[in-house]
Amino acid sequence: MPLSPSYRLAATILHCFDEYRSRFKAITADASRRFAEAAWREAQQAAAERINLYEEKVQSTLDRLRRGFSQEVLTDCERWREARTHYAKLVDQRLDYELAETYFNSMFCALFHHRHIRNDWMFVYRSRERAARHSGLTLCRRVRVQGDWVAGLRWALDETRLETGFIDPEGDAEQGAEALRELLPDAIRDDPEAEIELIKSVFYRNKGAYLVGRVLGGGEQVPLVLPVLHDEGAGLYLDTVLIEPDEVSIIFSFTRVYFQVKVVVPSEFVHYLQGLMPDKPAGELYAAIGFFKHGKTEFFRGLNQQVARRDDRFIIAPGVRGMVMAVFVLPSYRTVFKIIKDRFDPSKSMSRDNVREKYQLVKLHDRVGRLADTQEFSNFIARRDHFAPECLEHLLEVAPSTVSLRGDKVVIRHCYTERMMTPLNLYLGQCDEAETRAVLKDYGNAIKQMAAANIFPGDMLLKNFGVTRHGRVVFYDYDEVCYLTECHFRHIPEPLYPEQELADEPWYSVGPNDIFPEEFGPFLFADIGLRKLFYRLHPELFDADYWKGVQQAIHDGRVIDVYPYRNKQRFCGNEGNGLMH
């Protein structure tokens, strides 16, 4: 009996998803080899390849569907209703069923241009929403400490079985145990039944291998992260011990490149991580471990639920309005929505395509904890009464080609979403002297760390940076971002005679990529006091030679260390290159 077109449609999509997953797993599995060989450039390339892989596979699947099925079948929503039913049965016993459903959604959206978003035809909601089941697979390994924290840390390092040996495992264990005895709550530290539990899989990112789990005892638990680094030519060493939930949350921040980590059951993996970081949305955690498309699905589901509650409405984001983007927020959802305007301010000489290219550059690049991750949406639809009138009026005015009305619906053809942060200029207007100093120091560190990753923000104005709930400064306006190595940093030449210095126009030639760091002060800070404080904290940022030195390091092939924890927490002390945060 021949198979129905709807069944074949479902089976073809699932087969292509399996091809995608096979390649995704292969790239991920090779992370241990890249770490062992200190192949840092290759690791960065693999991270970008894995991100690109999804869209590449969606496009190849789309081509296969168009070759194998008539246009009539592919555009018939009733066929897709039947295909969805078949697909749900095909993935019912899979451990990665939710990722498979998201892939089905990607194919439906690609064919229907993100229209007809209904649960009848795609997986707007999970198929197992009411019938989730546990795989029975063991995610973690665990050991009872019995008061010997040194032995507990030795177990943690030994059981990881990394391909390269530790330089001084006993010394690392002693330092780690000392840190735990100092940091752990008394109830855990003094409990003879206390246990260390670690996820079996190692989390690889950049130059680090992270062991992730928790410490349990006395009826309490705290998260545990053990960052392991590679001293090239010597071996491995434990760099620090982290147990504070906020510190662990920063490790998994939306401002960092995705981890390369073996994940057998994604939903159970994310559920465990949420137990360590309860404030992290599931979508962010899916993205953090590489499943950024399903992270987008989880975000969309959460947003729909939030909007349905009607607790608040979309409003224009607080702060200075952008020259390129219109930005609005749903205040209760900790997310900003960014739309490219139809017309930019005269000072912005770029096109819509240029802006999208910049956002894609950041998506693929190492964000070093200083660039916000984004999700891209097409044909986002919400009810008109979910928008504050002044917000909707503004969007229709500045982006009529992107925002339109269809009956009682608002249709947004294209937008980006980012995590909501407090704009740095607003933050500085409401903090005390100590907070001002701390955030300006972090602002300078953010600029330096982006530079170390070969990123120059272009427009470094305070309004283009935000402050997270952890007090970290993050860049989020990408329309002028570029590679640092594309910039030409120059000292301002000495004037030949006094009248040149007083002239309205510069007495020296200025090329399109020329940048004069000596001019940063007045450009960044209208407030003289803030300008002087920032100069005291980061004088090198005003020196063209500093920027040229970073460029040279990048040209020499160095991958500069930028760690997701403070330098003072490292067991090696306060050594380092000034890039630690």
N, C-alpha and C positions, 0 to 999 in steps of 0.2 A: 504494500500500500504506500503510495507516494506521500512524502511529508508535506504538510501545508506550507504555503509561503510564510505564514506568520511564525511557524515553528522554525523554519529555516532562517528567518530573519533573526530570531532570538539566538539560535545556535551559532550563527555567523558572528554576531556581536560578542558572544561569550568566548568563542575561539580567539578572536582578535584581542580580547581582554587578557586571555591567558598568555598570548604572545607578549603583550605589554608587561605583564607581571613577571614573566620569565626574564626579560631583559632588565627590568627594575631590580629584581633580586640579584642578578649577576653583578650589576654595578655596585649594589650595596655590599654584597659578600666580599668584593675585592677591597673593601675599605681596610680590612685587617692587614692585607699585604701592603697597601699604600702606606699605612702607619708604620709598619715594621721596616719598610725601606726608606722612610722619611721622604716619600715622594709627594711633597706638598703642592707643587704646581699641578701635578696629575690629580691630586685630590680636589683641587678647585675646578679643574676641567670636568671631572666626574660629577661633581655637584651640579654644574650647569647642564651637562648632558642628561642627567636624570630628570631635571626640570623640563627640558625641551622634549624629552621622550614622550610625554603624555600627548601634547598637541600633534607631534609627528605621527603617533600611532592613531589618534583620532582621524587625522586626515587620510592615512592609508586605509583605515577601515571604511571611511566614507567612500573612497574610490572603489573599494571592493564591493560595497553594497550597490553602488550605481552600476557596476559591471554585472552583478548577479541578479538584480531585481529590476522590474519595470518601474518607471516613474509613478505609475498608477498605484503600485503596492507601497512604494516608499512615502507617498504623500497621503495615504489613506489612514486616518486616525483610528478607524475601527480595526484595521490590521495591526496597528501598534497596541491597541487595547489587548488583542489576542496575544501579540508577541510579549507584552508585559506579563501576562498570566503564565505563558510558557517559561519565560526567563526566570520568574520568581520560583518556579518549581525546579528549574535547572540549578539555581544557586542555593537552594534551600539548605543543603547540607555542607555548604562551603564555609571555611573558617574566615574568609575575606568577603563574605556576601555583600556587605555594605559598600565596599570599594567597587565590586562588580556592578551593583545597582547604580552607583554614580557614573560608571562608564556607559551604561545603557542610557542614562540621562544625557550624557555628553553627545551621544549619537543622535538622540531625538532632537536635542536643541540645535545641533549642527544642521540637521535637515530642515527643521521648521523655523530656523533663525530665531530661536529663543521665544517663540510664540506658543500658544496652546499649552501653557504650563498647568497641567491638571493631573491629579493622581490616577485618573483612569488610564492615562496613556504613558506615564512615566512614574518614577519613584519619588514623588514629592515628599512622601513619608516613607520610612523604612518598612519593608515588608514584614519584619519581625517585631514591630513596635509593641505588640502584646504577647509575643511568644518567644522572647529571647531565651537562648539556651547556653549553657556553659559547655566548653569543649572538653573539660576534664584534663587538659594538658597542664603541666607544671611550668609556671612562668619564672619562678624564683628558686634560688637555693638559700639555705638558712643554716646558721650555726649558733649554738648556745655559747655565750662568752664565759660564764662561770667566774666572773671577776677578773679574768685575764684579758684585758683589752688589747695587749700587744699580740697575743695569740690570735685574737679575733681579727685584727687587721692583717696579720700574716696569712690567715686563711683567705681573707678577701682578695689579697694580691695573688696568692698562689692559685686559687681556684679559677681565676680569670683566664689563665692559660694563654696569655698574649704571646705572639710569635717571637718577641724579643725579650730577653731577660732583664730583671731589675738590677741596677748597679749595686744597691745596698738595701735589699728587702727588709732586713732586720732593723736597720736604721729608720727606714720609712715607716715600718710598723710602730716603732717606738715613738716617733714624732706624731704619727696619726693617733696613737693611743693617748698620748699626752694631751693632744687637742680635744679628743673626745671627753676625757676626764674633766677638762676645764669647761667644755661647752654643754655637755649633756645635763638635762634636769636631774636632780638628786634621785628622784624616784626610779629613773632608768639606770643611772650610773651605779647605784648601790644595790640594785636587784640582782641576786645571784642567778636568777633565771633569765636575765636579759639576753636578747638575741640580735645578731646582725643578719639582715636579709638583703640579698642583691638579685636584681634581674639577671638572668643567665646571659642575655645578650649585652655586648659592649656597645656604647654609643660613641661613634667616631665623628669628629668634626674638626676641620682645619688641622692643627698640630696636636690635638688632644684626643685621648681615649677616656671616656667617662664611665665609671662604675656607679650605677644608680640603684637605690633601694631605700631601706629605712632601718632604724634601730628601735627595738621594742622592749619594754620592760616596765614593771610597776604599774601596769594598766595604762601606760601612755606609749606614744610613738612619735618619732621625729623623722623627717626625710634624711637621707644620707647620699651625698655625692662625693666620689673620690676621683678627682681629675689626675690622670696619669699622663706625663709628658715624655718625650723622646729626646734625650741628649745624644744627638747624632754622633756615632762613632763610639759611644760609651755604653748606652743602654737606657733603661726606663727609670723613672723616679716618680714617687707620689708628690704632687705639687702642693696640695692642701687637703683639708677636710671641710665640707660644708654641710651644715645641718639646719640652718635657719630657712623656714619656708620661703621667705622673700628672696634669699640668695639662690635657692634652688629654682624659684620661678624665673629669675633673671637668666639662669643657664638655658631655660627653655623659652626665652623671650621671642616675641614676634619680630624682633630686630636682628635676628641671627639667621645664618644659613641653616638649612634643614640638616638634621642628624642623618648619618648613615648607620642604620641599626637593623639587625635581623628581627622581624616581627612576624610571628606565626599566626597569632589571632589578634588582628588590629583592635577590635572592640574591647577585648579583655586587657590588652596592653594599655590602651588609653584610660580605661576604667581604673587601672592600678595607678597610673600617673596622676589621675585626678585625686586619688586618695592622698597623694603627697602634696599636691598643689590644688586645693579645693577651689581657689578663686580663678583658676585657668579654665576658660571655656573649652569644651571638647574639640571644637573646630580648630582652635589654636594648637592643641596637642596633636591632633591628626597631622596638621601641617608641619609641626616641629619634627616629626619622625618621617617626613617625606611625602605624606599623602595629602598634599596641599589642595588637590581638587576635591577630595572628600571633605577636607576642612572647610572649603567653600560651601559645600552642600549642608554641612552642619550649621554653618553661619546663617545660611538662608532660612533653614528651618527655625532656628532660634529667633531670627528677625521676624518671621511671619507670626510666631507665637506672641512676640512682644507687641507688634503692631496691633494684633487682634485684641489685646487687652485694653487698648485705647486709653492708656494712662497718660500719654502725652502725644504731641504732634511734632512733625519735622519742622525745624526752625533753622534760620541762617546761623552758621557757626559763629561763636563769639570771636572777637579779634579783628585785625585789619583784613579787609576783603582783598582777595588775590587779584593779580593782574591777568592771570591765565586761567585759573580755576574758580568756579563757584562752589562753595563748600556749605553743606547743610548737615544737620545732626538730628538724631532722635535722642534727646538728652538722657533717657533712662538706659540706653543700650551701649554706651561706651564706644561708639563707632562714628566715624565721619564719612560722609559721602561726597565725592569730588567729581565735578563735571567740567569738561573742557569748554570754555566759552567759545562763542562764535567769532568774537573779535577780541583781540588782545590789546592791552595798553600799548601806545606807540613805542615805548622803550623795549618791548619784547618783539624781536624780529625772528619769529619761528612760526611753524605751521602746526596744525593738529597732529599730523603724522610725526613731526619731530617730538612732540610731547609724549606721544605713545611710545616712541622708540626709547625715550629716556626712562620711562617707567619700566619697560622691559629690560633695559640695561640693569636697573637696580634689582629687578626680580632675579636675574641670573647671577648677580655679583655677590661676593662675600660682603654681608651687611655689617659685620664686625660689631654688632650691638648698637649701631648708631644710625641705621636707616630702617624706617618702618616697612614691614612687608605689606603688600597690597593684594586685594582680590579684585578681579575685573568682571563686571556684569554687563550683559546686553539685554535690552528690552525689560528693564526693571519696571514693574507695574505696582502701583499702590492707589488706594482710594483717594479721591480729591480731598475729602474731609479729614484725611490723615496729615495734611499739610496746613501749617499756619498760613493765612492768606498772604501776608507780606513775604513769606518764604517762596510760595508758589509764584507770586507776581514777579519776584526777582529772577527766579530760574527761567521763567518764560521770556523775560526781557533780555537776559544776557546769553541764553543758549536755546533760541527757538528751534534750531535744527536738531537739537538733542532732546528737548523736553516739549511734550505736546499733550493735549487733552483729548481723551476719547470717551465721550459721555461723562460719567462720574469718575473716570479713571485718569490717573496721571501716568504717562508712558515716558520712560527715560531710556533712550536708545543705547546709551553707553555711560558707565560711571565706574569709578574706583572706590573701594572702601579701605579704610585704615583704622587702626585702633585710636580712640579719642585720647588726646593729651592736652595739657594746659599750654597754650602758646607761651613761649619763653618771655616775650615782651610783657604779657599780662602777669606772668608769675613773678617777674622782677618788680612789678608794681605793687605787690602785696606781701613781700617777704621781708624779714628783718635783716640786720647786718650780717649775721653768721650765715643765714640761708643764702643771702646774695653772694657772699664770697664762695660758698660751696657750689652754687649752681654756675657761677661764672668760671670756676675752675673746671667743672665738668663740661661746660660749653667749649672751652678750649681743648679739652681732652677729646671731645667728640670730633672736632675739626682735625686734630692730629691723627686720630685713629682712622678716620675716613681716608686721610692722605696716605697712611701706611698701607691701606687696601687699594691704593691707586684711584681714589675717588676725590674729585674736587667739587664741592657743592655749588660753585658758581655764585649764587646769591646767598650770602651768609648772614643776611639780616636776621635779627632776633625773632621776627614774626614767622620765619620759616623753620624754626626749631620748636619742639615741644618738650614738656617735662612729664615723665611718666609718674605713675603712683608710687614708684620706688625712688623718685627724685633724680632719675637719669635723664640726660638731655639727648634728644633724638631728632634727626633731620627728617623732614617729611615733604618738602617741596622740590620736585625733581625736574622742573622744566628747563633748568640751566645746568644740570649736573653733567659732568664730563670726566674722562680719565685724567688723572693728575699729569700723566706723561704727555698729554696734548697741550698743556699750558706752557707759556713762556714767562717765567718769573724774572723780573728785572728790578734793579735799583733805579731810583729816580736820578737821572744825571744832574750834576751840579750846573747851575745856570752860569752862562758865560759873563753876564753882567746883571746888576740888580734889577733893571727894568723887566727882564725876562720873567723873574719870579713874581712880579706884580701883575703880569698880563693875565687877561681872562682865559686865554687858551694856553695849553702846555707848550713849553719851549722845546719839547722833544717829540719825536715821532712815536706813535702808538699803533701797533699792529693788532689784528683781530683777536689773537690769543694772548696778547701781552697782559700781564698782571703785575701790579706794583704793590707789594705787601705794606709798604710804608703808608699807603693811603687807607688801609683798613680801619684805623681808629675812628676818624670822623664819619666814615661810611657806616660803621656798625653801631656807634654809640653817639647819640645826640647829647646824652648826659655826660658831662666832663668827669664827674666822680667815678662813674662806671667805667669810662674809658681808661682812666688812670689805673684803677684797680685791675682791670683785665690786662693792661700792659705789664703790670708788676707780676701777675700770675703767669703770663705766657708771652714774654718779650720776643721769643724766637719766631712767633707767628708773623711779626712785622719785619722780618729779615728775609730777603729773597734767597740768601745763601742757605737758610734752613730748608726752604722748599726745594731748592736744587739738590740738596743732600738727600732728601727723601726720594726725589726722582731718580737719582743715581743708584740708590739702593734697590729700587724697583727694576731699573735697567740691568743691574748686576744679577738679577734673579732671586734676590732675597725675598722670602715671605716673612714679613715682620710680625712678631708676636703681639697679639692683642687678646688678652684673656678675659673671660666673662666673670671675673671676680677681682676684688681690690688687690693691689700689689702687696699691701701689708699683711694680707692673709696667707701669702705664699710662704712655704717653709724655708725657701732660699733667702728670705728677708726682703729688704727694699732695694735689691739690685734691679737690674732691668734697664729699659731704654726710654723711660718717661712716657710710654704709651699705655701703661697699665691704668685701670680705672678703679 
